[in-house]
Amino acid sequence: MGKMVAVHSYKGGTGKTLISTNLAVTLAKHGKKVCLLDLDFRAPSLSTLLKIDKAEYWLNDYLNGVCEIDKALIDLSDRIANQGKFFVGLANPSVEAIRDMSSKDRKWEMRALGRLLSLRNSLLNAKGFDYVIFDTSPGLQYSSINAIVSADIVIVATTLDNSDVEGTRRMLRDLYDLFEKKTEIVLNKVLYDDALRSGRDKLQAMVKDTYEVPLLGVIPCFCDVSRAEGKIIFVHDKPEHPFTRILAEVAAKMDKL
């Protein structure tokens, strides 16, 4: 059985999209059939990262009931040149589409939840995907809550910034406990000296004490990852980089959950 995974965060700037994209490509490069869906309709970025200017259908169209999901998927498997398969579904980045998605009411959101839940049958069962990964909006938008409800596993990307720590802890307590989701933390942008000094065991204990959920991975603040400015898929273009090794470890642990 395949898995549906939501990558979420309390606020923007935690590296959520960087993690979801590179995790999806890592899994595909290890032979998995992966579908990455951009559910950040208020600030779509995957189309820019993947250098796709136009699409015949967007995920907006699928959630609006205009098309079925297969029409909104783009096969990018040739970009990673490996045994796995890599498909993406993109959010429409136009200003008009962002305004439209921001104005949806609760009735529409409930219908959209049904469309997301149906992906288990249409993608995992019928199409044989090993993973469907949601890159969500940060915070408590309805689209993010829908993604969390639909997912089997939720990965929360967070940093050691005080406001992020407090907000993430509150979000986990007030929202995640309600849905009883399998949740894991990825600490991102950790200063390298702090990571070395603390060690994984201490960070694991700190995460457990602070958030009461397990630590899936620790990603140091690599300057060259920041300098790339989201212009490349890092794990593909830099296969020998420590960031790529860490994402491979995260993917392997997630595969066992």
MITORVEX-975325 format. One record per residue (C-alpha): x, y, z; residue number from 1; chain. Coordinates in nm, 3 decimals. Layout:
BEGIN
GUVO       px       py       pz  seq  mol
GUVO        X        Y        Z  NUM    A
...
END
This chain:
BEGIN
GUVO       px       py       pz  seq  mol
GUVO    0.000    0.000    0.000    1    A
GUVO    0.121    0.346   -0.085    2    A
GUVO    0.133    0.638    0.157    3    A
GUVO   -0.004    0.990    0.149    4    A
GUVO    0.234    1.235    0.318    5    A
GUVO    0.168    1.599    0.405    6    A
GUVO    0.466    1.829    0.458    7    A
GUVO    0.349    2.116    0.676    8    A
GUVO    0.484    2.401    0.890    9    A
GUVO    0.355    2.656    1.137   10    A
GUVO    0.486    2.950    0.935   11    A
GUVO    0.659    3.027    0.607   12    A
GUVO    1.035    3.024    0.563   13    A
GUVO    1.100    2.690    0.733   14    A
GUVO    1.208    2.518    0.410   15    A
GUVO    0.886    2.318    0.374   16    A
GUVO    0.884    2.328   -0.008   17    A
GUVO    1.258    2.255   -0.025   18    A
GUVO    1.206    1.948    0.193   19    A
GUVO    0.894    1.820    0.015   20    A
GUVO    1.045    1.858   -0.333   21    A
GUVO    1.381    1.705   -0.251   22    A
GUVO    1.220    1.426   -0.048   23    A
GUVO    0.993    1.340   -0.342   24    A
GUVO    1.285    1.331   -0.585   25    A
GUVO    1.495    1.126   -0.341   26    A
GUVO    1.222    0.864   -0.319   27    A
GUVO    1.187    0.859   -0.699   28    A
GUVO    1.563    0.821   -0.745   29    A
GUVO    1.542    0.518   -0.515   30    A
GUVO    1.294    0.349   -0.746   31    A
GUVO    0.962    0.470   -0.602   32    A
GUVO    0.668    0.602   -0.802   33    A
GUVO    0.605    0.945   -0.650   34    A
GUVO    0.350    1.220   -0.703   35    A
GUVO    0.425    1.566   -0.559   36    A
GUVO    0.123    1.797   -0.529   37    A
GUVO    0.146    2.171   -0.464   38    A
GUVO   -0.136    2.255   -0.222   39    A
GUVO    0.005    2.597   -0.130   40    A
GUVO   -0.255    2.784   -0.332   41    A
GUVO   -0.186    3.120   -0.166   42    A
GUVO    0.184    3.120   -0.255   43    A
GUVO    0.248    2.860   -0.529   44    A
GUVO    0.618    2.801   -0.590   45    A
GUVO    0.666    2.454   -0.741   46    A
GUVO    0.597    2.576   -1.094   47    A
GUVO    0.885    2.824   -1.059   48    A
GUVO    1.117    2.571   -0.895   49    A
GUVO    1.047    2.314   -1.166   50    A
GUVO    1.055    2.578   -1.444   51    A
GUVO    0.706    2.501   -1.575   52    A
GUVO    0.535    2.813   -1.710   53    A
GUVO    0.208    2.662   -1.832   54    A
GUVO   -0.005    2.358   -1.764   55    A
GUVO   -0.312    2.235   -1.947   56    A
GUVO   -0.478    2.174   -1.611   57    A
GUVO   -0.381    2.281   -1.261   58    A
GUVO   -0.463    2.127   -0.923   59    A
GUVO   -0.707    2.416   -0.887   60    A
GUVO   -0.901    2.265   -1.177   61    A
GUVO   -0.907    1.923   -1.011   62    A
GUVO   -1.036    2.059   -0.681   63    A
GUVO   -1.291    2.272   -0.868   64    A
GUVO   -1.423    1.957   -1.036   65    A
GUVO   -1.315    2.071   -1.386   66    A
GUVO   -1.099    1.764   -1.453   67    A
GUVO   -0.988    1.436   -1.302   68    A
GUVO   -0.649    1.411   -1.132   69    A
GUVO   -0.467    1.240   -1.421   70    A
GUVO   -0.526    1.551   -1.637   71    A
GUVO   -0.353    1.770   -1.377   72    A
GUVO   -0.039    1.555   -1.347   73    A
GUVO    0.286    1.620   -1.535   74    A
GUVO    0.537    1.338   -1.581   75    A
GUVO    0.888    1.467   -1.499   76    A
GUVO    1.049    1.124   -1.470   77    A
GUVO    1.293    1.200   -1.752   78    A
GUVO    1.443    1.482   -1.545   79    A
GUVO    1.575    1.247   -1.278   80    A
GUVO    1.691    0.973   -1.517   81    A
GUVO    1.639    0.685   -1.279   82    A
GUVO    1.427    0.376   -1.227   83    A
GUVO    1.156    0.554   -1.031   84    A
GUVO    0.875    0.776   -1.155   85    A
GUVO    0.826    1.141   -1.064   86    A
GUVO    0.496    1.321   -1.132   87    A
GUVO    0.384    1.665   -1.016   88    A
GUVO    0.053    1.847   -0.988   89    A
GUVO    0.094    2.223   -0.975   90    A
GUVO   -0.105    2.506   -0.821   91    A
GUVO   -0.190    2.785   -1.063   92    A
GUVO    0.050    3.073   -0.985   93    A
GUVO   -0.155    3.347   -1.157   94    A
GUVO   -0.284    3.635   -0.944   95    A
GUVO   -0.641    3.561   -1.054   96    A
GUVO   -0.615    3.196   -0.945   97    A
GUVO   -0.464    3.291   -0.607   98    A
GUVO   -0.748    3.537   -0.547   99    A
GUVO   -1.003    3.277   -0.649  100    A
GUVO   -0.864    3.012   -0.413  101    A
GUVO   -0.844    3.264   -0.129  102    A
GUVO   -1.214    3.341   -0.160  103    A
GUVO   -1.346    2.984   -0.130  104    A
GUVO   -1.607    2.915    0.136  105    A
GUVO   -1.639    2.621    0.373  106    A
GUVO   -1.877    2.430    0.148  107    A
GUVO   -1.617    2.436   -0.128  108    A
GUVO   -1.347    2.328    0.119  109    A
GUVO   -1.555    2.028    0.224  110    A
GUVO   -1.595    1.925   -0.140  111    A
GUVO   -1.220    1.977   -0.189  112    A
GUVO   -1.154    1.748    0.108  113    A
GUVO   -1.358    1.478   -0.064  114    A
GUVO   -1.150    1.524   -0.380  115    A
GUVO   -0.828    1.490   -0.179  116    A
GUVO   -0.951    1.180    0.003  117    A
GUVO   -1.040    1.021   -0.331  118    A
GUVO   -0.672    1.039   -0.435  119    A
GUVO   -0.609    0.732   -0.220  120    A
GUVO   -0.812    0.528   -0.466  121    A
GUVO   -0.722    0.708   -0.789  122    A
GUVO   -0.346    0.744   -0.731  123    A
GUVO   -0.237    0.490   -0.470  124    A
GUVO   -0.466    0.205   -0.571  125    A
GUVO   -0.551    0.256   -0.939  126    A
GUVO   -0.227    0.424   -1.056  127    A
GUVO    0.009    0.237   -0.824  128    A
GUVO    0.191    0.535   -0.673  129    A
GUVO    0.409    0.451   -0.374  130    A
GUVO    0.387    0.805   -0.238  131    A
GUVO    0.163    1.107   -0.282  132    A
GUVO    0.333    1.403   -0.115  133    A
GUVO    0.141    1.724   -0.036  134    A
GUVO    0.339    2.048   -0.017  135    A
GUVO    0.092    2.242    0.198  136    A
GUVO    0.029    2.603    0.291  137    A
GUVO    0.188    2.702    0.623  138    A
GUVO   -0.033    2.761    0.923  139    A
GUVO   -0.397    2.669    0.967  140    A
GUVO   -0.547    2.736    0.625  141    A
GUVO   -0.833    2.509    0.527  142    A
GUVO   -0.626    2.362    0.242  143    A
GUVO   -0.357    2.264    0.495  144    A
GUVO   -0.610    2.110    0.733  145    A
GUVO   -0.759    1.914    0.442  146    A
GUVO   -0.413    1.784    0.352  147    A
GUVO   -0.348    1.679    0.713  148    A
GUVO   -0.683    1.500    0.734  149    A
GUVO   -0.613    1.317    0.405  150    A
GUVO   -0.256    1.212    0.490  151    A
GUVO   -0.126    0.894    0.653  152    A
GUVO    0.189    1.070    0.776  153    A
GUVO    0.252    1.438    0.846  154    A
GUVO    0.604    1.579    0.841  155    A
GUVO    0.629    1.913    1.019  156    A
GUVO    0.922    2.128    0.908  157    A
GUVO    1.035    2.362    1.182  158    A
GUVO    1.337    2.561    1.297  159    A
GUVO    1.483    2.649    1.635  160    A
GUVO    1.353    3.007    1.611  161    A
GUVO    1.157    3.082    1.930  162    A
GUVO    0.839    3.197    1.754  163    A
GUVO    0.848    2.889    1.532  164    A
GUVO    0.902    2.657    1.830  165    A
GUVO    0.612    2.805    2.026  166    A
GUVO    0.380    2.821    1.726  167    A
GUVO    0.461    2.465    1.617  168    A
GUVO    0.409    2.330    1.968  169    A
GUVO    0.073    2.504    1.996  170    A
GUVO   -0.032    2.384    1.651  171    A
GUVO    0.058    2.025    1.731  172    A
GUVO   -0.133    2.037    2.059  173    A
GUVO   -0.445    2.215    1.931  174    A
GUVO   -0.476    2.063    1.584  175    A
GUVO   -0.275    1.748    1.535  176    A
GUVO   -0.390    1.579    1.853  177    A
GUVO   -0.747    1.626    1.730  178    A
GUVO   -0.683    1.420    1.416  179    A
GUVO   -0.444    1.170    1.581  180    A
GUVO   -0.208    1.168    1.284  181    A
GUVO    0.128    0.992    1.267  182    A
GUVO    0.351    1.298    1.295  183    A
GUVO    0.727    1.344    1.265  184    A
GUVO    0.944    1.655    1.303  185    A
GUVO    1.222    1.767    1.068  186    A
GUVO    1.445    2.030    1.224  187    A
GUVO    1.571    2.252    0.944  188    A
GUVO    1.829    2.530    0.925  189    A
GUVO    2.005    2.413    1.240  190    A
GUVO    2.338    2.588    1.285  191    A
GUVO    2.606    2.332    1.208  192    A
GUVO    2.797    2.397    1.533  193    A
GUVO    2.476    2.355    1.734  194    A
GUVO    2.401    2.027    1.560  195    A
GUVO    2.750    1.894    1.630  196    A
GUVO    2.757    2.018    1.989  197    A
GUVO    2.412    1.889    2.078  198    A
GUVO    2.434    1.557    1.897  199    A
GUVO    2.139    1.365    1.763  200    A
GUVO    2.045    1.207    2.097  201    A
GUVO    2.011    1.544    2.268  202    A
GUVO    1.816    1.690    1.976  203    A
GUVO    1.590    1.384    1.976  204    A
GUVO    1.522    1.430    2.349  205    A
GUVO    1.463    1.803    2.303  206    A
GUVO    1.211    1.744    2.023  207    A
GUVO    1.034    1.475    2.226  208    A
GUVO    1.011    1.703    2.530  209    A
GUVO    0.905    2.009    2.331  210    A
GUVO    0.667    1.864    2.074  211    A
GUVO    0.589    1.515    2.209  212    A
GUVO    0.646    1.366    1.861  213    A
GUVO    0.952    1.187    1.715  214    A
GUVO    1.240    1.354    1.530  215    A
GUVO    1.262    1.232    1.170  216    A
GUVO    1.568    1.430    1.065  217    A
GUVO    1.802    1.723    1.133  218    A
GUVO    1.913    1.943    0.844  219    A
GUVO    2.196    2.188    0.916  220    A
GUVO    2.195    2.535    0.763  221    A
GUVO    2.403    2.478    0.449  222    A
GUVO    2.508    2.803    0.283  223    A
GUVO    2.524    2.649   -0.064  224    A
GUVO    2.165    2.522   -0.031  225    A
GUVO    2.058    2.878    0.055  226    A
GUVO    2.266    3.022   -0.230  227    A
GUVO    2.093    2.789   -0.477  228    A
GUVO    1.777    2.997   -0.409  229    A
GUVO    1.544    2.717   -0.516  230    A
GUVO    1.678    2.722   -0.873  231    A
GUVO    1.778    2.355   -0.874  232    A
GUVO    1.654    2.026   -0.733  233    A
GUVO    1.943    1.992   -0.493  234    A
GUVO    1.945    1.616   -0.435  235    A
GUVO    1.952    1.558   -0.811  236    A
GUVO    2.211    1.820   -0.910  237    A
GUVO    2.436    1.769   -0.603  238    A
GUVO    2.435    1.391   -0.540  239    A
GUVO    2.747    1.397   -0.320  240    A
GUVO    2.637    1.684   -0.095  241    A
GUVO    2.566    1.616    0.277  242    A
GUVO    2.216    1.759    0.228  243    A
GUVO    2.148    1.483   -0.026  244    A
GUVO    2.272    1.218    0.217  245    A
GUVO    2.050    1.354    0.496  246    A
GUVO    1.742    1.353    0.271  247    A
GUVO    1.819    0.993    0.176  248    A
GUVO    1.826    0.902    0.546  249    A
GUVO    1.495    1.083    0.603  250    A
GUVO    1.340    0.902    0.305  251    A
GUVO    1.462    0.564    0.430  252    A
GUVO    1.319    0.625    0.779  253    A
GUVO    0.989    0.746    0.638  254    A
GUVO    0.966    0.438    0.418  255    A
GUVO    0.968    0.226    0.734  256    A
GUVO    0.695    0.418    0.917  257    A
END
